[in-house]
Amino acid sequence: MKYFFSLCLILFLGGCSVNAGMKPGRAKNKNYVSFFKDVGLMQYFIKPAKAEADGYVFEIDYTFREGEKAVNDSITVNFSLSSDKKSAAKVKKLILSGKERKIIFDNPIIIFKDREKNLIRYTTTFPNKKKKEFTELGDFHISVKTNKKNIVFRSKGFQKQIETLNFFLNPFNPEED
């Protein structure tokens, strides 16, 4: 009986430690990090992608929640624009342009400015109920409109972000069956 109890205890403890080293959101895809927020609510952060054009550096990331409690949530789009010039330009519009679809973010909100690095960080949101538009972007580029110019950024990293985002926003795609 003593050996049976010991064997059961070893199997139980061994089974508990199997998943101990696994980090959420890291199993197959290193483009995102997931966080448990509450019962029925997970938060996902799509890691930043970066591109350079016309002396500017652009970086973008996405945060969203999924689950029963996230029905009316939105996708948060944060991005930074920096420059080696004297000051970073104020962004009026952020445009994700694909062949079939264009997503426009008007007047993004400034989160902070770093004058030493000539960097401005912005945020804007996109309604969860319109998330299907992200799946329709296909191969796309990002345009940043300022008062003085239109800067176009291209990066394979942008495409990887949207593919990761679509994986969560469209978990079941009947066309793939």
C-alpha positions in Angstrom: 0.0 0.0 0.0 2.9 2.3 0.8 4.4 1.7 -2.6 1.1 2.3 -4.3 0.7 5.7 -2.6 4.3 6.7 -3.4 3.8 5.7 -7.0 0.5 7.8 -7.3 2.2 10.8 -5.7 5.2 10.6 -8.1 2.9 10.3 -11.1 0.8 13.2 -9.8 3.7 15.5 -9.2 5.4 14.5 -12.5 2.2 15.3 -14.3 1.9 18.8 -12.7 5.5 19.7 -13.8 5.0 18.8 -17.5 3.7 22.3 -18.4 5.7 24.2 -15.8 8.3 25.5 -18.3 5.8 26.5 -21.0 5.3 30.3 -21.4 1.9 31.5 -22.7 1.9 32.7 -26.2 5.4 31.3 -27.0 4.7 27.7 -28.0 4.7 28.2 -31.8 4.7 31.9 -32.5 7.2 34.4 -31.1 5.3 37.4 -32.6 3.0 37.8 -29.6 2.7 37.5 -25.9 -0.5 36.5 -24.2 -1.8 37.4 -20.7 -4.6 35.9 -18.6 -6.7 38.9 -17.5 -9.8 37.2 -16.0 -12.0 34.2 -16.4 -13.2 34.4 -20.0 -10.7 37.2 -20.9 -7.2 36.9 -22.5 -5.1 39.8 -23.6 -2.7 39.6 -26.6 0.2 41.8 -27.5 1.5 41.6 -31.0 5.2 42.5 -30.8 6.4 45.6 -32.7 7.5 45.7 -36.3 9.8 48.4 -37.6 10.5 50.1 -40.9 12.5 53.0 -42.2 11.8 55.5 -45.0 12.8 59.1 -45.8 14.9 59.6 -42.7 12.1 58.4 -40.4 11.8 55.2 -38.3 8.3 53.8 -37.8 7.3 51.1 -35.3 3.9 49.6 -34.7 2.3 47.1 -32.3 -1.2 45.9 -31.5 -3.0 44.9 -28.3 -6.4 43.3 -28.1 -8.5 41.1 -25.8 -10.4 37.9 -26.7 -13.1 36.1 -24.7 -16.6 36.4 -23.4 -15.9 39.6 -21.6 -14.2 41.2 -24.7 -17.2 41.5 -27.0 -17.3 45.3 -27.1 -13.5 45.8 -26.8 -11.4 47.3 -29.5 -8.0 46.6 -31.0 -5.4 49.2 -29.7 -2.9 50.3 -32.3 0.2 51.9 -30.9 2.9 53.3 -33.1 6.0 55.5 -32.9 7.6 57.9 -35.4 11.1 59.1 -34.9 13.6 60.9 -37.0 17.3 61.8 -37.2 16.1 65.3 -38.3 15.5 68.1 -35.8 12.0 67.0 -34.7 9.6 64.1 -35.5 6.6 65.2 -37.5 3.0 65.3 -36.1 0.9 62.5 -37.6 -2.5 63.4 -38.9 -3.4 60.0 -40.4 -2.2 56.4 -40.3 -3.2 54.3 -43.3 -2.9 50.5 -43.7 -3.3 50.1 -47.5 -3.8 46.7 -49.1 -4.9 45.7 -52.6 -8.5 45.2 -51.6 -8.9 47.2 -48.4 -7.7 50.4 -46.8 -7.9 51.0 -43.0 -7.6 54.7 -42.0 -6.9 56.0 -38.5 -7.6 59.7 -38.3 -6.0 62.0 -35.7 -4.2 59.5 -33.5 -3.6 60.6 -29.9 -0.1 61.4 -28.7 0.9 59.2 -25.7 4.3 60.9 -25.2 7.1 62.8 -26.8 10.8 62.3 -26.3 12.6 65.4 -27.6 16.1 64.0 -27.0 15.3 61.0 -29.3 13.0 63.0 -31.7 10.3 60.4 -31.0 6.5 60.7 -30.8 4.4 57.7 -29.6 0.8 57.5 -30.7 -2.3 55.4 -29.9 -5.6 54.8 -31.7 -8.2 52.1 -31.6 -10.1 49.9 -34.1 -13.6 48.5 -33.2 -13.6 44.7 -32.6 -16.8 44.4 -34.7 -14.9 45.6 -37.8 -11.9 43.3 -37.2 -12.7 41.3 -40.4 -11.2 44.3 -42.3 -7.7 43.2 -41.0 -8.1 39.8 -42.7 -8.9 41.6 -46.0 -5.7 43.6 -46.1 -3.5 41.0 -47.8 -0.1 42.3 -48.8 0.0 45.9 -47.5 2.1 48.9 -46.7 1.6 51.7 -44.1 1.4 55.4 -44.9 1.9 58.1 -42.3 0.4 61.5 -43.3 1.8 64.5 -41.6 1.2 68.2 -42.3 4.0 68.3 -44.8 4.4 64.9 -46.3 3.2 61.3 -46.9 5.7 58.7 -45.8 5.3 55.1 -47.0 6.7 52.3 -44.9 7.1 48.7 -46.1 8.2 45.7 -44.0 7.7 42.0 -44.0 7.3 42.4 -40.3 4.0 44.2 -40.8 2.7 41.2 -42.7 3.7 38.8 -40.0 1.9 41.0 -37.4 -1.3 40.9 -39.4 -1.0 37.1 -39.9 -0.7 36.7 -36.2 -3.5 39.1 -35.5 -5.7 37.2 -38.0 -4.9 33.9 -36.4 -6.6 35.2 -33.2 -9.4 37.3 -34.8 -10.3 34.5 -37.3 -9.7 31.2 -35.4 -11.9 29.2 -37.7 -11.7 29.7 -41.5 -14.1 27.5 -43.3 -12.3 28.0 -46.6 -9.3 26.0 -45.3 -11.3 22.8 -44.8 
